């Protein structure tokens, strides 16, 4: 896979380039009226929704945690809490998610976030040779090996999707 030079990239592409993690950029025309950013990406890129992953923030026992799950499903909050040794999880406020990550909702990348947070990648990612995640803005996805994603964000891997 090709790597994009860090000049003019998003924080996600800059971080991957700096880490030496191979990735491929994929762009598509984003429709602001779409009800699901992730399913829009899968359709626009012509890939199965099980290979496109969304980045969600939750509060686990008062601490923010990132969950990365396929766009074809949902984040299982109980499983996310258990994966980080917590008891209770709730979805984070979207405004807080934007402030902590430096990205806008619908374009939140798990890579290159403003604040480094504990991260859990759904174990289904490892079943694919490559997966897709947001590149840091709507209409931009990154394709990379799931192991590269896991290593780049220091993620734990656990069954957190449903």
C-alpha positions in Angstrom: 0.0 0.0 0.0 1.2 3.5 -0.7 1.9 6.1 2.0 1.0 9.7 1.6 3.6 12.3 2.3 2.9 14.2 5.5 2.8 17.6 3.8 -0.8 18.8 3.7 -2.2 15.6 5.2 -4.6 15.2 8.1 -3.3 14.4 11.6 -4.1 10.7 10.9 -2.1 10.6 7.7 0.8 12.5 9.2 0.8 10.1 12.2 0.8 7.0 10.0 3.5 8.4 7.8 5.7 9.2 10.9 5.1 5.7 12.3 5.9 4.1 9.0 2.6 2.3 8.8 1.5 1.6 5.2 -1.9 2.9 4.2 -3.9 3.9 1.1 -6.1 7.0 0.9 -9.6 6.7 -0.5 -11.7 9.8 -1.2 -15.4 10.0 -2.1 -18.0 12.7 -2.4 -19.7 13.1 1.0 -23.4 13.8 1.0 -24.2 16.0 4.0 -27.8 14.6 4.2 -26.6 11.0 4.7 -28.0 9.4 7.8 -24.9 7.1 8.2 -21.4 8.3 7.5 -20.0 4.8 7.7 -22.5 3.1 5.5 -22.0 6.0 3.0 -18.3 5.3 3.0 -18.7 1.6 2.4 -21.1 2.2 -0.5 -19.0 4.9 -2.1 -15.9 2.8 -1.8 -17.5 -0.4 -3.0 -16.5 -2.4 0.1 -18.4 -4.6 2.5 -19.6 -2.7 5.6 -17.9 -5.3 7.7 -14.5 -3.9 6.5 -15.3 -0.3 7.2 -14.9 0.7 10.9 -16.3 3.6 12.8 -14.7 5.4 15.7 -16.9 6.0 18.7 -16.1 7.6 22.0 -17.6 6.4 25.2 -17.2 7.3 28.9 -16.2 4.2 30.9 -16.4 4.9 34.7 -15.9 8.6 33.9 -12.9 8.2 31.5 -13.1 8.5 27.7 -12.4 5.4 25.7 -12.3 4.9 22.0 -14.2 1.9 20.5 -13.5 1.0 16.8 -16.3 -1.3 15.4 -17.7 -2.2 12.0 -20.2 0.3 10.5 -22.5 -2.7 9.9 -23.1 -3.0 13.7 -23.1 -1.2 16.9 -20.7 -0.7 19.8 -21.6 -3.0 22.8 -21.0 -0.7 25.7 -20.9 -3.5 28.3 -18.2 -5.3 26.3 -16.2 -2.1 25.9 -16.3 -1.4 29.6 -15.2 -5.0 30.3 -12.4 -4.7 27.8 -10.8 -1.9 29.7 -11.6 -3.3 33.2 -14.5 -0.9 33.8 -18.0 -1.4 35.0 -20.3 1.1 33.2 -20.1 2.8 29.8 -22.2 5.4 28.1 -21.7 7.1 24.8 -19.8 10.4 25.0 -21.3 13.7 24.2 -20.5 14.5 20.5 -19.1 17.9 21.4 -16.7 16.4 23.9 -15.7 13.8 21.3 -14.9 16.5 18.8 -12.9 18.6 21.4 -10.8 15.6 22.6 -10.1 14.1 19.2 -9.7 17.3 17.2 -12.0 15.8 14.5 -15.6 16.4 13.6 -18.3 13.8 14.1 -18.5 11.7 10.9 -14.8 12.2 10.4 -13.3 11.1 13.7 -10.3 9.0 13.0 -8.9 6.7 15.6 -5.4 7.8 14.5 -3.8 11.2 15.2 -6.3 12.3 17.8 -5.5 15.5 19.8 -5.7 13.6 23.1 -4.4 10.0 23.3 -7.2 7.8 24.8 -7.4 4.2 25.6 -8.6 2.4 22.5 -10.2 -0.9 21.8 -10.5 -2.4 18.3 -13.2 -5.0 17.7 -11.7 -8.4 17.1 -13.6 -8.8 13.8 -11.0 -6.5 12.2 -8.4 -9.2 12.4 -10.4 -11.4 10.0 -9.7 -9.0 7.1 -6.4 -8.3 5.2 -7.2 -4.6 5.3 -9.8 -2.4 7.0 -11.0 1.1 6.4 -11.2 3.9 9.0 -11.9 7.6 8.7 -8.9 9.6 7.5 -9.8 12.6 9.6 -12.5 14.3 7.6 -15.8 13.3 6.0 -15.2 11.8 2.5 -11.7 10.5 3.3 -11.0 7.0 4.5 -7.7 5.2 5.1 -7.2 1.5 4.2 -4.6 -0.3 6.2 -3.9 -3.7 7.7 -5.8 -4.2 11.0 -2.5 -5.0 12.8 -1.1 -1.6 11.6 -4.2 0.1 12.9 -3.9 -1.7 16.2 -0.3 -0.9 16.6 -0.7 2.8 15.5 -3.2 3.5 18.2 -1.9 1.1 20.8 -5.4 -0.6 20.9 -6.5 -3.6 22.8 -8.4 -6.1 20.7 -11.7 -7.5 22.1 -15.2 -8.4 20.9 -16.9 -5.0 21.4 -19.3 -5.0 18.4 -22.7 -6.5 18.1 
